Every structure is written in C-alpha cells, then in structure tokens.
Amino acid sequence: MNYPKSTVEKRFYLIFSVILQAVLLNLAWPPHQSSYLAFVGFMPLLFMHRAHWVNPSGMFLLALPAFFLFHLMAGWWMYSSTVAGSLMAHLVNSFCMAAVLFLWSVMDRSFKAGPVLSLFILVSFWICFEWLHHHWDIAWPWFTLGNVFSDRTSWIQWYSYSGVLGGSIWVLSVNFILTDALVRWTRQSHNRAITGFIMGLIVLIVPILISNQLWSSTGVAGKSLKVIIVQPDIDPVLEKFDRMAEEQQIAKALNLINNVRLGVADLVVFPETLITQAINEDSLFSAQSMKRILSATVPAPCANIIVGAYTTIPASALPDEPTVMMNGEEAYVLYNSAIFAQKDTLSVYHKSELLPLVEKQPFGWLLSPFRTFIEGSGGFFGSYGTHQRALTFNLGDSISLIPAICFESVFGHRVRNRSHENPAILVTLTNDGWWSSSGGYMQHLNYARLRSIENRLWTIRAANTGVSAIIDANGTVVKHTSYGTSEILFAEVPALTQSSFYARYGDIPGIVSAISSFLLLIMYFFNLFRIGKRRTIY
C-alpha cells in the first residue's frame, strides 16, 4: 500500500482510521456481544505507525479523537446522569490513552525497534497506564481493555491468574501481530506476512483453549448460604435523595420480605444506601432506621443482614482523616458504608474507591474555583471518608463475606479475597439506577462477573434498581432479577475455600509493566545523553 500522495487522500485515510478504530472498539464493548472485534480494534492506528504514515505527534493527534469518540459511543449512557463529570472522565481517559501511543511511537523510533521490542514497549506502557489508573486520585478504570471480555467469560478463565490486565495484554498482542503482518503484506513480503497472520491466530486461540481447561477449576465448597437479596427499585435520581422519605424507602424494602419465611435464610442482603440519613457509628443500634430493619429480620433464626447506609464518625476519633465535614459545630467524617448485623454485633465496611467528582473531589486545590459549577452539575465537592474499620465480614468462624460497594466492583485489587483460610463469598451492594439507558447497568453487572473469575468465588450482587444477581465462580450469572423491578431473589450460594493465584498475589502484570516502563524511560534518556545531542520529539 503506497502512502497517499494528495492532501485530500491523506486526510481521508487519517479520518477514516480514526472513525474505524472508534467504531470497532465500541462494537466490541459490552453489551454489543461482539468482543472478538477487540482483536482488530487497534489495528487502524497501529497500522499508521508501523507503516510510517505518521510521526509521534501525528499519532497523538489521531489517537485523541479516536479514543474520545470511542468513549462517547461506549459510555453514552453516562451523560443522562452528569454531563460535566462524564465529559471530564472521557477526556482524561482519552488523553491518557493517546499519550501512551505517543510514548510508544517515540520509543519505537528512538530504539529503531523491531516487532518484538516494539510490542514489548507498547504493552509495557499501556499496562502501566491501566495499572496506575486503578490507583491514582482520578482512578476510573471502566474502560480497561481486559473488561471487553466480561460477556465472554468462557474465554477468560485464566483471569484467575493474571487479573483483567492479562486481557489487556491479550488484546494488544493480537492487534499488534496482525497489524505487523498486514504491513508486511502491503510491502509484498507475503511469506512473512502469512507467518505473522498464523502467529496472530495462535496467540488469539491458545488463551481460549486454556480457558476451557480451567472452566471447572474452582475451589472446594464449604458451607452454602441460603441468601435473600432485596431489590426495592427506588429511583436514585428522582426518589432516593429527594422526593421519598427514608422511612418510606425502608418500608418498601421490608414489604418485599413480609411474606417470606426468613427462617429458611442465612443472610438477607439489602442494596447500597438503603439508609439515606447518616447515622453515627457509635450509636448504630439506637438509630431508628437500624431498629426498624433489625426488628423485621432479627426475630428469624438467621438474624444476619447486610444493608447499605451512610454513616459518620466524629472527626475527633480520626485525627488523620482529612475529609472532615461540619454539622453545626460538630465535625465528622461521612462514609458510604455497608453494615453487617449478626446477632448482637454490628460491623461496618466503608467504601474506599470513591467515584471522582461524585463522591470525592480530586485535586481539590486545583479545581476549587469551579466548586459552584461542579455542585450545580450534580457533583460533590469534598470527599467521603475512606478510613477502614472492617475489610471482611465474618459469618461466625466459618465464612468470610468480602464486601464491595458499587464503583469498587470495577477494581480487581479492591475486591481481592485476602481471607485465604476461610471459605468466602463476594458481596456487592449498588444502586445502578443513575442512568436512563441500559449500557451502564449492563456493563457494571458484567464487570462483577470478572471479580468472580479473578477470585474463583461466587458473588452476591444486591442492586437497588437492578440487576441483582448470583454469579458463580466461573463468572456465569446463575440467577438475576430484572432491571427497574421491585422483587426479591432467593438462592443458595456456596462459600469456596481455594484462593486463586490472583487473589493471593494481585496485579503482577501491572507491577512488572511499571518496572519495565521505568527502565525503558531510563534507557531512552540515557540514549539521548550518550549520542550527545538533543532529539526533537514530533
């Protein structure tokens, strides 16, 4: 393929590559069920670089609109909730992704890299970005590449070793190998191109074959829990925090279990923020909302419940907690919490992965001039607390319940099972009714399936507006409710004993990529120094 000669022809190819990449990645993303397109979704821009059609700055200028268009199409549902927050998230994500391709292009040219080194550089920088994007102040890893297979769980059982970052490596590797083969074909090197295509197919197929072998490699079941999930269907935009009193919301949830024999259940799970009026953690038993919920459940033999709530702790008890608020003259820290009631004891888990611009204000010192605009757009200026009192809920001495609240279920490292001795179950509480379209809650449900695979544990997912679900250790949705309905879900959920490699050791690919990226940068600047001249980065 020859480089386009005319300016018009060149612009056509460049614009077409931007649109094609965005469309392919969007169609690959759930809920479209075309995730196989992810294996060619990066080829348009990778081809531009490997065929020497663009320099590094040109790569950035192509990648930025390509990734932003992809975010708009795959995350369009977000704008029905908050335009400002969605736009900022998409712009930041797109800029970071484009910057990765820019760095790869610069390094590739500087090292005059062959295909193997070029792929290593690309994977190192991209996985380093995704890993860091799980940990920094504006963490929002919703579009981590490995998430694309969340509706193809039969392909990715090996996530129990690599975590979701392994899926990102898979996507990038297949795209790169096929692109390199295509470039060779356009240069009339047909034999090497065919070899490359075959290699790309092998890299694509082998992980799927390995996944099939791992399909049933779950842990040994300990005791099973009979679980009731309560889905009250309270609109979080129009009702939960505005038009519907807390006592009405609790009554709606409790009415669902009025005719249920709670004695047959070991655990009753309510969704995120069922209790909307913050209660002091030093007086949980005396709070009217907790009294009402406990009086409806404790008479049963189970007496075990998990309920989402807002809770507070006096600031004087947390001298190192910077996220202090005021109620009159009383300083306190506010938490999005899960409360676990077991007989005469209460345990509290605090949400630690807070949603930027909604539950925390990143870089507050920088964005303080925009406080009025952010709060007027539905955002929250300040931050909930993240100080942790409980990481797991222990049901007796035999079962560990590992909680996650809403956005946290997108973070594999946050949901990791660190309780290796006891049989365990993952428990996710969420609202999932912030959007007027289906994309958000369907993607969020699928990401919960990834956490089950990574940990080789079953998941109990209690959602306010849906979808509540039971997910097995292979990531299969065993039972689920419908979205936007008021109902309960009853299921028997086994607690499994064996911990996965990922649960024990975490994001190894992320740590390795961070180290390799650091070394590559050192080599690059050393190379500049060694040759004794400055290089212009286009």
C-alpha positions, -999 to +999 in steps of 0.1 A: +000+000+000+015+033-011+015+064+011-014+087-001+000+113-025-026+141-024-035+161+007-072+152+003-064+115+000-041+116+031-068+134+051-094+108+041-072+079+052-064+096+085-101+105+093-112+070+082-087+054+105-099+075+135-135+066+129-129+030+121-109+024+153-136+041+174-164+021+158-146-012+161-138-007+198-173+005+205-189-026+188-165-048+208-176-034+241-204-049+261-233-051+258-229-055+220-217-091+224-191-086+196-160-086+218-140-105+191-137-071+173-113-060+201-087-081+184-087-058+154-099-026+171-064-011+175-052-020+140-062+012+122-039+034+144-012+008+149-010+004+111-005+042+107+026+040+129+040+006+117+037+017+081+054+051+089+024+071+078+025+094+109+052+106+133+047+106+171+028+139+173+006+127+144-001+095+163-012+115+193-034+138+172-051+108+156-054+087+189-070+115+209-102+119+188-103+081+181-104+073+218-127+101+227-152+091+200-150+055+214-157+068+249-187+088+237-202+058+219-194+031+246-202+054+275-230+074+261-253+063+289-233+083+314-245+117+300-280+111+312-266+114+348-240+141+347-227+158+316-197+176+332-185+145+351-189+123+320-171+147+297-142+151+321-138+113+326-139+107+289-114+135+281-089+124+308-091+087+297-088+096+260-058+119+267-040+092+287-046+065+261-034+088+233-003+097+254+005+060+257+005+056+219+026+088+216+052+074+240+053+041+222+058+059+189+086+080+203+104+050+219+099+028+188+116+054+167+144+061+192+153+024+196+147+016+159+127-013+174+119-045+156+085-061+160+093-079+193+108-049+210+081-026+197+053-049+211+071-050+244+073-012+246+036-009+237+024-035+262+047-021+290+034+015+287-002+006+282-004-019+311+015+006+333-012+032+325-041+009+332-025-003+365-018+033+376-054+042+365-066+018+392-046+036+419-043+074+414-065+103+425-088+102+394-089+064+391-116+054+366-107+021+350-141+015+335-126+010+300-096-011+309-091-032+278-095-065+296-130-056+306-141-060+270-145-098+275-168-095+305-196-110+285-173-138+271-164-154+304-157-188+287-126-172+271-110-157+302-110-182+330-072-175+332-080-141+347-078-160+380-040-158+374-035-126+355-064-104+365-081-082+340-048-067+329-039-101+313-069-095+290-054-061+280-021-077+271-040-103+250-059-076+231-028-055+224-007-085+214-031-099+188-037-064+174+000-057+170+009-091+155-019-089+129-010-053+121+026-062+116+016-090+093-007-066+073+022-041+069+045-069+056+017-079+032+015-044+018+052-044+013+050-076-008+066-097+019+039-123+016+056-153+032+065-134+063+030-118+064+013-152+063+036-164+091+025-133+111-011-140+105-007-176+117+011-164+148-016-139+155-043-166+153-022-188+176-019-160+202-057-155+199-068-191+201-044-205+228-058-185+257-093-196+248-082-232+248-065-227+282-097-211+295-117-241+285-094-263+306-098-240+336-136-238+334-143-261+363-111-254+384-130-238+413-123-243+450-139-269+473-173-258+485-176-253+523-209-244+538-236-230+515-256-199+525-293-195+518-295-159+507-323-134+502-315-104+480-339-074+483-343-051+453-367-023+463-365-003+430-361+032+443-351+057+417-318+073+430-323+104+409-360+112+415-368+095+448-339+083+469-323+116+478-352+140+470-389+130+470-391+098+490-386+098+528-361+073+542-389+056+562-409+051+530-378+036+513-372+012+542-409+002+543-408-006+506-378-028+510-392-046+541-426-051+525-409-074+500-399-098+527-432-096+547-445-128+533-411-146+531-401-172+557-368-156+568-361-187+589-350-205+558-324-179+551-289-175+565-284-140+551-306-111+539-288-085+517-302-050+510-287-027+484-264+004+487-276+034+507-310+020+517-304+041+548-301+076+534-299+096+566-264+093+580-262+076+614-234+078+639-214+046+641-211+049+679-249+045+682-259+022+654-283+001+675-302+031+687-307+046+652-344+044+642-336+031+607-315+003+620-341-006+647-367-009+620-347-031+598-335-053+627-370-057+641-381-071+608-353-096+604-338-104+638-368-125+651-359-150+624-332-176+633-309-162+607-305-127+622-278-119+597-282-089+574-261-066+552-275-032+544-261-002+526-261+031+546-245+065+551-226+065+584-205+090+603-176+090+628-167+121+649-137+138+635-121+137+669-118+100+667-100+102+634-072+128+637-055+116+605-087+116+583-085+148+561-121+145+548-139+163+576-173+179+573-194+200+597-228+197+611-233+229+630-204+229+655-198+191+652-171+179+629-175+145+614-164+122+586-191+108+562-189+073+548-208+053+522-210+021+542-222-015+544-234-026+578-233-062+588-257-072+616-250-106+632-269-114+664-257-087+689-229-073+669-226-048+641-196-044+617-192-016+593-173-016+560-165+018+543-164+023+506-128+031+497-128+035+459-148+067+456-162+079+423-143+111+412-164+142+411-194+124+426-181+111+459-147+128+460-132+159+445-097+150+431-071+177+431-094+200+451-068+227+454-068+230+416-105+228+410-118+249+439-126+278+416-151+255+398-168+244+430-202+261+422-202+246+387-194+211+399-220+211+426-246+226+402-239+198+378-248+171+404-212+166+416-199+166+451-171+190+462-152+174+491-149+138+498-164+109+517-142+092+542-121+061+533-108+051+567-114+014+570-127-004+601-135-038+585-122-054+553-143-085+556-174-096+574-170-129+593-201-151+595-193-170+626-159-185+624-165-204+592-173-180+563-159-147+551-181-122+533-160-098+512-179-066+506-177-041+478-199-010+472-209+000+437-179+015+418-155-007+438-166-037+419-146-024+389-114-026+409-099-061+409-073-053+436-100-039+459-122-070+457-094-095+461-100-122+486-074-118+513-091-143+536-074-174+524-082-196+554-120-194+554-145-203+527-156-169+512-182-152+491-181-118+474-209-094+482-216-063+461-241-035+470-250-010+444-277+014+432-273+012+394-303+034+386-285+067+378-289+064+340-319+065+317-303+039+294-292+003+297-255+005+289-243+014+324-260-012+345-253-040+319-216-031+318-215-029+356-231-063+360-206-078+336-177-064+355-189-081+386-185-114+367-148-106+363-143-103+400-158-138+405-134-152+379-104-134+394-111-147+429-127-180+420-156-172+443-193-167+440-208-132+441-240-120+457-250-087+440-277-066+456-289-037+434-314-011+443-330-008+408-313-039+392-298-060+382-294-081+414-277-114+407-260-145+418-228-151+399-208-184+402-170-188+404-168-191+366-185-157+361-218-172+350-249-153+361-269-182+377-299-161+388-309-125+383-337-100+387-350-076+360-339-040+358-364-015+372-385-040+391-393-044+428-386-080+438-365-104+459-341-131+448-336-163+467-306-186+461-283-210+478-247-198+474-216-219+482-186-205+500-155-218+483-122-224+501-094-223+475-079-189+467-068-181+432-033-170+422-046-135+415-063-133+449-030-142+466-006-121+446-026-094+429-018-075+397+016-089+388+013-077+351+008-041+364+038-042+387+061-057+360+049-032+334+055-003+358+091-015+363+097-022+326+083+013+317+106+029+341+136+011+327+126+019+292+124+056+301+159+055+317+173+038+286+157+064+263+171+093+282+205+076+285+204+071+248+198+108+243+227+116+266+250+090+250+247+103+215+254+138+227+226+156+211+190+166+217+163+149+197+132+166+186+100+148+195+074+154+170 
